[in-house]
């Protein structure tokens, strides 16, 4: 009876839609990449003793994340009710299972204006900041006052069928010159398109997917990302970041081929590279190559290998390492010359199974040009960009292109951030290699750590095509990988000049957040240093984001924006994701209801966030 008393009192005091009031009442009632073995495997050796903790202030905040008042200090009561409404809707399986049909039906029955009103009062209003640069400003500004900045993502997606997606994928991932007799399974099949896995959206709820149409559409996507950078500059006062997906900027076939070349080259370096100097950045000299060929009785192939060597030796220093090969953004030669690899069985320099055609080479240069344009524009605008991680058959190429952007644009500050997926077996080695590159070349290194969005899809594909599963064996193994990487990054922060490494801990896992805070204290990294930050999705895990931000830590929300009708695929994924993490949602629902009751009891129904600003926020 007390619940109904509070509920009745709240409905009279708040300006809620009739739909919100009715629902509120009813719901309350009831790539295998090889690098030197000198890199420590995570957890293999005793940990180094960290430096004494610095005397800088660490906020005394409640890391149980159960303080409802602090969690929702930035929210109006009507927003809390909307959140509770949305989470309850996401708990109804029948609704989530048929949400795509229901959204289309509602749009047709209600008409455009009523449908938009309904969505803004529920899902859209909860998960999306607004329709454009201007409409997102109020939310961005208010969140900043409470210590939470923004990663902006223009979340408009094409709503296509699975059949259309598979057709688009196959057409964009197969070269016109690709042989028809390639094996369907085995290690080489990883970097080829397969129709049964053509719809890259399947079993993925937390990542957006782009499908290639043509070069003009890639130019359009590039313009969208430039617009997102403008939004960061304007709406966030340059404090935020723009999310970028490289599969939107070119033909995916090119990323597949580049990934295959990278893995083949790295295997060659692993076997034949010099162990002198920097063991992580393995290298070989032209004179050593000649000696090796002679010792193997391959002097006849010497001219062929030397030609390949000189193509790779972009620094003209008589040595080649992975960094030389990866210098793609400045390349001024025929790209097809790079799409050859040493065959370790025949000891010949051979093209990939499919060499680039002249059209594909132009498409590759177009993609590199778009990538360069985006990073250059971000630097000019004084903003930062964050490159999203994608499937493992694209990721080697995405990672190397991102590192090349860092190498070029991160000379004075961290403009470009890379993303590392901790559910990958190679995650520790990958980030260790990249930090070594950044140290050697003396540029700023920016990274975002995530668990990963494609686990189920990756496992099924590896099993079906008979190549090694790239994913860690268990959830616990992924957590261990995440934590080992966190500690390694903090070690490197203390080894390099302060500020040369920045890290975003993008997680909804409360234990990982607590572990990160503990490591920061152990390694003397203060929130004031702004070297470690946290990230969560808008509309989720406010009990983590806002207490941290209000306590002085650097925190970001991933903030989608776009027209109501065009972000429906994004909203569909959020509904499915919330159903998949019911334990976390249950906690959020409990905290929301706790805070609503507190405000009713204390007479704070008309609570105004601007009258309750925290004092310890640092931007």
Secondary structure, DSSP 4 states (H G I P E B T S, - for coil): -HHHHHHHHHHHHS---HHHHHHHHHHHH-------TTSPPTTTSPPPPPPPPPSS------TT---HHHHTTT--HHHHHHHHHHHHHHT-HHHHHTHHHHHHHHHHHHHHHHHHHHHHTTHHHHHB--SSTTTTHHHHHHHHHTTEEEEEEE-------HHHHHHHHHHHHS-TT--S---SSSGGGGGS--GGG--TTTT--SS-------HHHHHHHHHHHHHHHHHHHHHSTT-SEEEE-GGGSS-HHHHHHHHHHHHHHHHHHHHHSB-SS-SSS-EEEHHHHHHHHHHTT-GGGHHHHHHHHHHH-TT-SSEEEHHHHT--TT--S-GGGTSEEEETTTTEEEE-SSPPPHHHHHHHHHHHHHHHHHHHHHHHHT-EEEEPP--HHHHHHHHHHHHHHHHHH-SSS--EEEEEETTBTTHHHHHHHHHHHHHHHT--EEEEEE--S-HHHHHHHHHHHTS---B-SSHHHHHHHHHHHHHHHHHHHHHSPTTSEEEEEE---HHHHHHHHHHHHHTT--GGG--EEEEEETTS-HHHHHHHHHTT-EEEEEEEE--GGGGHHHHHHHHHHHHHTHHHHHHHHHHHHHHHHHHHHTT-TT--GGGS--S----
